[in-house]
Amino acid sequence: MGQDIFYRIEELKKKLHGDLKYDPVTRVIYSTDASVYKEKPLCVVWPRNKEDIKEVLRFAAAERIGVIPRAGGTSLAGQVVGNGIILDVSRYMNRIIEIDTERKTARVEPGVILDHLNIYLKKYGLFFGPETSTANRCNIGGMVGNNACGLHSLIYGSTRDHTIEIKAILSDASEAVFGPVDRETFTRKCGLETLEGRIYRNIRDILSDNKNRETIYNEYPDRKVPRRNTGYALDLLLDSEIFNENSGNKFNFCKLLAGSEGTLAVITEICLNLVP
């Protein structure tokens, strides 16, 4: 990748409503998180909306460059460090969109800080259960990516347990909404001639394969262990009424997105379960 890439980055910058920087200071600042890992990114983008995210993903695909979603940057294992384009949602995509007190849900953008959300919820007698030691600076999007737990995880569980629905942008810059689906909806999704449809067909084929099912049942961590963030949670998708007729759980791709560290999609909106 030569220096001419920065000329094309300038063209990308003109298309964005948000900010884009690639000066040496910015790249050094974003070369690390709360860990000891360090790798200088190509540039940093602060999107204002989902259209900015789509532009970045289209550019990245054309240039064959990686995209690293980033929120509060409190990761302890270099999860938001990389040599591609850093997509920082914390600056602009930080609105609390809606609170539904009857359903006890909150709809937020990924850049909302956990403490800010809970302070806002206090007047409703509600809060978001998972609590991290970095609550005054970590973002909800990062909590989903990391499947954050916290001090009282045995009581409130992890972020995955409270993630109801996710709106996201896929790698081809198409939009998708992931939430609980019944068998009829799952079948309909599998029939879509889109990347979302391919994703549903792919998971159907993977989890319908008896060898894969046996491997997941035998090799995944014990389901009784509540704090287990290793790998993608395929076992939780397998334990749904789509693949297990004895399960009372709806199939929900949010189970997979939580803990995926931004590798599967770029989150633009999250619907969370709240507790009194």
C-alpha positions as CSV (number, residue, x, y, z in Angstrom):
1,M,0.0,0.0,0.0
2,G,1.7,3.2,-1.2
3,Q,1.4,6.8,-0.2
4,D,-1.3,7.3,-2.9
5,I,-3.8,5.7,-0.5
6,F,-3.9,9.0,1.4
7,Y,-5.1,10.8,-1.8
8,R,-8.0,8.3,-1.9
9,I,-8.6,8.8,1.8
10,E,-9.0,12.5,1.1
11,E,-11.7,11.6,-1.4
12,L,-13.4,9.5,1.2
13,K,-13.2,12.4,3.7
14,K,-15.2,14.6,1.4
15,K,-18.1,12.2,1.4
16,L,-18.4,12.0,5.2
17,H,-20.6,14.0,7.5
18,G,-18.3,13.1,10.4
19,D,-14.6,13.5,10.9
20,L,-11.5,11.8,9.4
21,K,-7.9,12.2,10.4
22,Y,-4.7,10.5,9.5
23,D,-2.1,12.9,10.9
24,P,0.8,11.2,12.9
25,V,-0.5,12.3,16.3
26,T,-4.0,10.9,15.8
27,R,-2.6,7.7,14.4
28,V,-0.3,7.2,17.4
29,I,-3.1,8.0,19.9
30,Y,-5.3,5.4,18.3
31,S,-2.5,2.8,18.0
32,T,-3.4,1.4,21.4
33,D,-6.2,0.8,23.8
34,A,-6.1,0.0,27.6
35,S,-3.7,-2.9,26.8
36,V,0.0,-3.1,26.0
37,Y,-0.7,-3.8,22.4
38,K,0.3,-1.2,19.8
39,E,-0.3,-1.0,16.1
40,K,-0.7,2.2,14.1
41,P,-4.0,2.6,12.1
42,L,-4.2,3.9,8.6
43,C,-6.7,6.6,9.6
44,V,-9.4,7.3,12.1
45,V,-13.1,8.1,11.3
46,W,-15.7,9.5,13.7
47,P,-19.0,8.7,11.9
48,R,-22.0,11.0,12.5
49,N,-24.5,8.5,11.2
50,K,-25.0,5.1,9.5
51,E,-24.4,6.7,6.1
52,D,-20.9,7.5,7.1
53,I,-20.3,3.9,8.2
54,K,-21.6,2.7,4.8
55,E,-19.2,5.0,3.0
56,V,-16.3,3.7,5.1
57,L,-17.2,0.0,4.5
58,R,-17.6,0.5,0.8
59,F,-14.2,2.3,0.6
60,A,-12.5,-0.4,2.8
61,A,-13.9,-3.2,0.6
62,A,-12.7,-1.5,-2.6
63,E,-9.2,-1.0,-1.1
64,R,-9.1,-4.3,0.7
65,I,-8.5,-2.6,4.0
66,G,-9.6,-3.8,7.4
67,V,-12.1,-1.8,9.6
68,I,-11.9,-1.8,13.3
69,P,-15.0,-0.6,15.2
70,R,-14.0,1.3,18.4
71,A,-16.0,2.8,21.2
72,G,-14.5,3.8,24.6
73,G,-11.2,2.1,23.9
74,T,-11.1,0.4,27.3
75,S,-10.3,-3.0,25.8
76,L,-7.6,-4.9,27.7
77,A,-6.4,-7.3,24.9
78,G,-5.9,-5.1,21.9
79,Q,-9.4,-5.7,20.5
80,V,-9.7,-2.2,19.0
81,V,-6.1,-2.0,17.7
82,G,-5.2,-2.6,14.1
83,N,-3.5,-1.3,10.9
84,G,-6.8,-0.5,9.1
85,I,-9.4,2.2,9.5
86,I,-10.5,2.9,13.1
87,L,-14.3,3.6,13.2
88,D,-14.8,5.5,16.5
89,V,-18.5,5.8,17.3
90,S,-18.0,7.5,20.7
91,R,-17.8,11.1,19.5
92,Y,-21.1,11.5,17.6
93,M,-23.2,8.2,17.8
94,N,-24.0,8.5,21.5
95,R,-27.7,9.2,21.7
96,I,-30.2,7.6,24.1
97,I,-32.9,7.2,21.5
98,E,-35.9,5.8,23.5
99,I,-36.8,4.5,27.0
100,D,-39.8,2.2,27.2
101,T,-40.8,2.0,30.9
102,E,-43.5,-0.6,30.3
103,R,-41.3,-3.0,28.5
104,K,-38.3,-2.0,30.5
105,T,-36.1,-1.4,27.5
106,A,-33.7,1.2,26.2
107,R,-32.8,1.9,22.6
108,V,-29.4,3.5,22.3
109,E,-26.6,4.3,19.9
110,P,-23.3,2.4,20.5
111,G,-21.4,5.4,21.8
112,V,-23.5,5.9,24.9
113,I,-21.4,5.7,28.1
114,L,-22.7,3.2,30.6
115,D,-22.8,5.6,33.6
116,H,-24.6,8.2,31.5
117,L,-27.3,5.7,30.6
118,N,-27.8,4.6,34.2
119,I,-27.9,8.2,35.4
120,Y,-30.6,9.0,32.8
121,L,-32.5,5.8,33.8
122,K,-32.5,6.6,37.5
123,K,-35.6,8.8,37.3
124,Y,-37.5,5.8,35.9
125,G,-36.3,3.4,38.6
126,L,-34.4,1.3,36.1
127,F,-30.8,0.5,35.2
128,F,-28.7,-1.6,32.9
129,G,-27.6,-4.6,34.9
130,P,-24.1,-5.5,33.7
131,E,-21.6,-3.2,35.4
132,T,-18.0,-2.9,34.5
133,S,-15.1,-1.2,36.4
134,T,-14.8,1.2,33.5
135,A,-18.5,2.3,33.7
136,N,-17.7,6.0,33.7
137,R,-16.1,5.8,30.2
138,C,-16.9,2.5,28.5
139,N,-19.5,2.6,25.8
140,I,-22.5,0.3,25.3
141,G,-21.3,-0.8,21.8
142,G,-18.0,-1.9,23.3
143,M,-19.9,-3.8,26.1
144,V,-21.8,-5.7,23.4
145,G,-18.6,-6.4,21.4
146,N,-16.9,-7.7,24.5
147,N,-20.0,-9.2,26.1
148,A,-19.0,-7.3,29.3
149,C,-20.1,-8.7,32.6
150,G,-19.0,-6.9,35.8
151,L,-18.9,-7.3,39.5
152,H,-22.4,-8.7,39.9
153,S,-22.5,-10.9,36.8
154,L,-23.8,-13.8,38.8
155,I,-26.9,-11.8,39.5
156,Y,-27.4,-9.8,36.4
157,G,-25.5,-11.9,33.8
158,S,-23.6,-10.5,30.9
159,T,-24.4,-7.9,28.2
160,R,-25.5,-10.7,25.9
161,D,-28.2,-11.7,28.3
162,H,-29.7,-8.2,28.1
163,T,-29.3,-7.5,24.3
164,I,-32.7,-7.8,22.6
165,E,-32.1,-6.3,19.2
166,I,-29.2,-4.9,17.1
167,K,-29.3,-2.7,14.1
168,A,-26.1,-3.1,12.1
169,I,-24.3,-2.4,8.9
170,L,-22.9,-5.5,7.2
171,S,-19.6,-5.8,5.2
172,D,-21.3,-4.9,1.9
173,A,-22.7,-1.7,3.5
174,S,-26.3,-3.1,3.6
175,E,-28.5,-2.7,6.7
176,A,-29.8,-5.5,8.9
177,V,-31.8,-5.8,12.0
178,F,-31.0,-8.8,14.3
179,G,-33.5,-9.8,17.0
180,P,-35.6,-12.8,18.2
181,V,-37.1,-14.7,15.3
182,D,-39.6,-17.6,15.1
183,R,-39.3,-20.5,12.7
184,E,-41.5,-18.8,10.0
185,T,-39.4,-15.6,10.1
186,F,-36.1,-17.6,10.1
187,T,-37.3,-19.5,7.0
188,R,-38.2,-16.2,5.3
189,K,-34.8,-14.7,6.2
190,C,-33.1,-17.7,4.6
191,G,-34.8,-16.9,1.4
192,L,-33.6,-13.3,1.1
193,E,-31.3,-12.6,-1.9
194,T,-29.1,-10.4,0.2
195,L,-26.0,-10.7,2.4
196,E,-28.4,-11.0,5.4
197,G,-30.1,-13.9,3.6
198,R,-26.7,-15.6,3.0
199,I,-25.8,-15.2,6.7
200,Y,-29.1,-16.9,7.7
201,R,-28.6,-19.7,5.2
202,N,-25.0,-20.1,6.3
203,I,-25.8,-20.5,10.0
204,R,-28.7,-22.9,9.0
205,D,-26.2,-25.1,7.1
206,I,-23.6,-25.0,9.9
207,L,-25.9,-25.8,12.7
208,S,-27.9,-28.5,10.8
209,D,-24.7,-30.5,10.2
210,N,-24.6,-33.4,12.8
211,K,-20.8,-33.3,13.0
212,N,-20.8,-29.6,13.8
213,R,-23.5,-30.1,16.3
214,E,-21.6,-32.8,18.1
215,T,-18.5,-30.8,18.2
216,I,-20.3,-27.8,19.7
217,Y,-22.0,-29.9,22.3
218,N,-18.8,-31.7,23.3
219,E,-16.1,-29.0,23.0
220,Y,-17.7,-25.7,24.0
221,P,-17.4,-24.6,27.6
222,D,-19.9,-25.9,30.1
223,R,-23.2,-23.9,29.8
224,K,-23.3,-23.7,33.6
225,V,-20.3,-21.4,33.6
226,P,-21.8,-17.9,33.3
227,R,-18.7,-16.0,32.4
228,R,-17.2,-17.5,29.2
229,N,-16.2,-15.1,26.4
230,T,-14.1,-17.4,24.3
231,G,-15.0,-17.5,20.6
232,Y,-18.4,-17.1,19.0
233,A,-21.4,-18.3,20.9
234,L,-22.6,-20.9,18.4
235,D,-23.8,-23.1,21.2
236,L,-26.4,-20.5,22.2
237,L,-27.7,-20.3,18.6
238,L,-27.9,-24.1,18.6
239,D,-30.0,-24.0,21.8
240,S,-32.9,-22.3,20.0
241,E,-36.2,-23.6,18.8
242,I,-34.9,-23.6,15.2
243,F,-32.3,-26.3,15.9
244,N,-33.7,-27.8,19.1
245,E,-37.4,-28.6,19.3
246,N,-37.1,-29.0,23.1
247,S,-35.7,-25.5,23.5
248,G,-38.0,-22.6,24.4
249,N,-35.5,-20.0,23.2
250,K,-36.1,-17.8,20.1
251,F,-33.2,-17.7,17.6
252,N,-31.4,-14.4,17.9
253,F,-28.2,-13.4,16.2
254,C,-27.6,-10.9,19.0
255,K,-26.3,-13.9,20.9
256,L,-23.5,-14.2,18.3
257,L,-22.9,-10.5,17.9
258,A,-22.4,-10.1,21.6
259,G,-18.8,-11.1,22.3
260,S,-17.7,-10.9,18.6
261,E,-15.6,-7.8,19.1
262,G,-16.9,-6.0,16.1
263,T,-15.7,-8.7,13.6
264,L,-19.2,-9.5,12.2
265,A,-20.9,-6.2,11.7
266,V,-20.9,-2.5,12.7
267,I,-23.5,-1.8,15.3
268,T,-25.6,1.4,14.8
269,E,-28.4,0.9,17.4
270,I,-29.0,-1.5,20.3
271,C,-32.2,-2.4,22.2
272,L,-31.4,-3.3,25.8
273,N,-33.3,-5.0,28.5
274,L,-33.4,-3.0,31.8
275,V,-33.8,-4.1,35.4
276,P,-35.6,-2.3,38.3
